[in-house]
Amino acid sequence: MAIFRTTHLAQASAKDAYDVHTKAIRAMFEYVGDYYPQPAKMFDWEHVSMEHVQRRFANSQVFQFVTYDEDQVPVGYCFGEIHGPSGYGFIHFFGVAPEVFGKGAADNQMRFVLKFLHDQGVHKVSLVTFPVNERAVKFYKRNGWEEEVLLKQHWWGVDYLQLSYWIEP
Ligand SMILES: CC(C)(COP(=O)(O)OP(=O)(O)OC[C@H]1O[C@@H](n2cnc3c(N)ncnc32)[C@H](O)[C@@H]1OP(=O)(O)O)[C@@H](O)C(=O)NCCC(=O)NCCS
């Protein structure tokens, strides 16, 4: 059984986050295929860079985590934000590298994120994904997330599913 360690991203490790972000997004785009239009994918790629990872450090409401395997190889990345003192959080990206799909790295990362948000006093956290991203939807539901609302013809004219998790105080 592989052992994974999720940690707060350090500025010096921005490249680790960037490397995994790239792998996980590529895997997601391949998985959902034409459901997500090409111009949308290209637009998103413009926001995947070392510079974007670095810029997030400047925003105190933003959190970034990276997950490492036993050999200290970065295999997961997550970033999101807490909306001030409202108790609401949003995950902008959550993913792991294809090499560790099905190996528990994503579960480890999710446990870490939810514990962090709990400790910050967050009572609800949401994210959006594509309904056709069945692998992700199954993963989130198995980890206690609930389908909350279907966002019809949302960004780029495609449907998104909002899932949320309510955190016990
Ligand atoms: C979404 C993600 C974090 C899940 O991590 P994972 O390690 O792959 O997840 P798991 O293997 O624990 O669970 C995936 C579930 O989907 C199922 N699954 C795997 N491949 C599948 C496929 N091709 N089609 C449908 N279901 C699939 C698994 O059987 C499992 O179901 P179960 O929980 O009922 O057993 C990971 O796949 C990922 O990072 N993907 C790329 C980025 C992404 O899509 N992020 C989400 C964007 S919001």
PDBQT file of the ligand as one rigid body, heavy atoms in Angstrom, charges set to zero:
ROOT
HETATM    1  C1  LIG A 201     -10.775  12.972  -9.792  1.00  0.00    +0.000 C 
HETATM    2  C2  LIG A 201      -9.569  12.327  -9.125  1.00  0.00    +0.000 C 
HETATM    3  C3  LIG A 201      -8.990  13.269  -8.076  1.00  0.00    +0.000 C 
HETATM    4  C4  LIG A 201     -10.019  11.027  -8.408  1.00  0.00    +0.000 C 
HETATM    5  O1  LIG A 201      -8.905  10.369  -7.909  1.00  0.00    +0.000 OA
HETATM    6  P1  LIG A 201      -8.740   8.804  -8.222  1.00  0.00    +0.000 P 
HETATM    7  O2  LIG A 201      -7.569   8.283  -7.493  1.00  0.00    +0.000 OA
HETATM    8  O3  LIG A 201      -8.732   8.638  -9.708  1.00  0.00    +0.000 OA
HETATM    9  O4  LIG A 201     -10.112   8.282  -7.614  1.00  0.00    +0.000 OA
HETATM   10  P2  LIG A 201     -10.543   6.846  -7.101  1.00  0.00    +0.000 P 
HETATM   11  O5  LIG A 201      -9.886   5.780  -7.934  1.00  0.00    +0.000 OA
HETATM   12  O6  LIG A 201     -10.354   6.805  -5.631  1.00  0.00    +0.000 OA
HETATM   13  O7  LIG A 201     -12.107   6.892  -7.404  1.00  0.00    +0.000 OA
HETATM   14  C5  LIG A 201     -12.571   7.047  -8.708  1.00  0.00    +0.000 C 
HETATM   15  C6  LIG A 201     -13.886   6.321  -8.909  1.00  0.00    +0.000 C 
HETATM   16  O8  LIG A 201     -14.216   6.373 -10.312  1.00  0.00    +0.000 OA
HETATM   17  C7  LIG A 201     -14.204   5.067 -10.854  1.00  0.00    +0.000 C 
HETATM   18  N1  LIG A 201     -13.551   5.165 -12.149  1.00  0.00    +0.000 N 
HETATM   19  C8  LIG A 201     -12.239   5.071 -12.446  1.00  0.00    +0.000 A 
HETATM   20  N2  LIG A 201     -12.057   5.234 -13.771  1.00  0.00    +0.000 NA
HETATM   21  C9  LIG A 201     -13.285   5.453 -14.291  1.00  0.00    +0.000 A 
HETATM   22  C10 LIG A 201     -13.751   5.704 -15.608  1.00  0.00    +0.000 A 
HETATM   23  N3  LIG A 201     -12.903   5.750 -16.648  1.00  0.00    +0.000 N 
HETATM   24  N4  LIG A 201     -15.076   5.927 -15.785  1.00  0.00    +0.000 NA
HETATM   25  C11 LIG A 201     -15.940   5.878 -14.749  1.00  0.00    +0.000 A 
HETATM   26  N5  LIG A 201     -15.562   5.636 -13.469  1.00  0.00    +0.000 NA
HETATM   27  C12 LIG A 201     -14.237   5.436 -13.261  1.00  0.00    +0.000 A 
HETATM   28  C13 LIG A 201     -13.454   4.206  -9.856  1.00  0.00    +0.000 C 
HETATM   29  O9  LIG A 201     -13.892   2.862  -9.911  1.00  0.00    +0.000 OA
HETATM   30  C14 LIG A 201     -13.859   4.854  -8.556  1.00  0.00    +0.000 C 
HETATM   31  O10 LIG A 201     -15.199   4.507  -8.235  1.00  0.00    +0.000 OA
HETATM   32  P3  LIG A 201     -15.624   4.005  -6.774  1.00  0.00    +0.000 P 
HETATM   33  O11 LIG A 201     -15.333   5.140  -5.846  1.00  0.00    +0.000 OA
HETATM   34  O12 LIG A 201     -17.065   3.721  -6.903  1.00  0.00    +0.000 OA
HETATM   35  O13 LIG A 201     -14.782   2.809  -6.502  1.00  0.00    +0.000 OA
HETATM   36  C15 LIG A 201      -8.475  11.957 -10.188  1.00  0.00    +0.000 C 
HETATM   37  O14 LIG A 201      -9.002  11.002 -11.099  1.00  0.00    +0.000 OA
HETATM   38  C16 LIG A 201      -7.985  13.161 -10.960  1.00  0.00    +0.000 C 
HETATM   39  O15 LIG A 201      -7.179  13.923 -10.448  1.00  0.00    +0.000 OA
HETATM   40  N6  LIG A 201      -8.428  13.320 -12.239  1.00  0.00    +0.000 N 
HETATM   41  C17 LIG A 201      -7.909  14.377 -13.105  1.00  0.00    +0.000 C 
HETATM   42  C18 LIG A 201      -8.294  15.764 -12.609  1.00  0.00    +0.000 C 
HETATM   43  C19 LIG A 201      -9.766  15.873 -12.352  1.00  0.00    +0.000 C 
HETATM   44  O16 LIG A 201     -10.608  15.394 -13.102  1.00  0.00    +0.000 OA
HETATM   45  N7  LIG A 201     -10.080  16.559 -11.250  1.00  0.00    +0.000 N 
HETATM   46  C20 LIG A 201     -11.438  16.842 -10.860  1.00  0.00    +0.000 C 
HETATM   47  C21 LIG A 201     -11.808  18.119 -11.465  1.00  0.00    +0.000 C 
HETATM   48  S1  LIG A 201     -13.007  18.971 -10.530  1.00  0.00    +0.000 SA
ENDROOT
TORSDOF 0
